[in-house]
Amino acid sequence: MEQGKELGKEQNMIELVCRKVSKGKSLDTIATELEEDKDVLLPIYTAVINAAPDYDINKVYEILHHK
């Protein structure tokens, strides 16, 4: 059950970062807006950039987890 909650949180964070990157926002801006540490967001941000221009949440998840 806990694993499912963590997965949901991660997917939500990926979706939020995708939306913000698609609007041209920087990592610093995204971290400030989400009130999250840049070091926590950096892997997600990098994966989102690598998934551009589609910003597919599933693709970002696969990049993060090397699937």
N, C-alpha and C positions, 0 to 999 in steps of 0.2 A: 504493500500500500504506500509506504513512504517513498519507494523508488518511483512510483507513478506520480506522486506529487512533485518530486524533484524534476522529473522529465517534463511535466507540465510547466513548471517555473522556467526551466531552461528554454522550452519552446516559446513561451510568452516573451522572454527576454530577447530571443532571436527575432521574433516578429516585430517587437518594438524597435530594435536596432535596424532591422531592414527598412522599416518605414522612415526612420530618421535619416538613414544614409541615402535613401531614394530621394529625399528632399534636399540633399547636398550638405547635410550637417557633419561637422567634424567629430572626432572621438571626444575631444574636450567638451564640446557643446552637449553631446549625447550624455556623457558622464554626469555633467551638471544637471541636465534636465531630468535624468532618471535617478539622480542622487545615488550614484553607484561609483565605486572606485574604478579609475581607468584601467588598472591592472586586471580587474575582474572582467571588464568589457573588451579588452584588447583582443583576446582570441576570437570572440564572437564578431567583433568589428572586422577583423582581418578575413574571417571566413565569409562574411557578408560581401566585402569588397571583391573577394575571389569569385563569388557567385553572381556578381553583377553582369549584365543589367537585369537579369530575371528576378533576383532577390527571392528565390524559391526557398522557403523555410526548410523543406526536406533536404534540399541540396546543401544548405548551410549546415544542417545537423550532421549530414554525412561527412562534410569536410572537417568538422570539429572532431568527429569520432573515427575518422579515417576508414569509412566503410565503403 
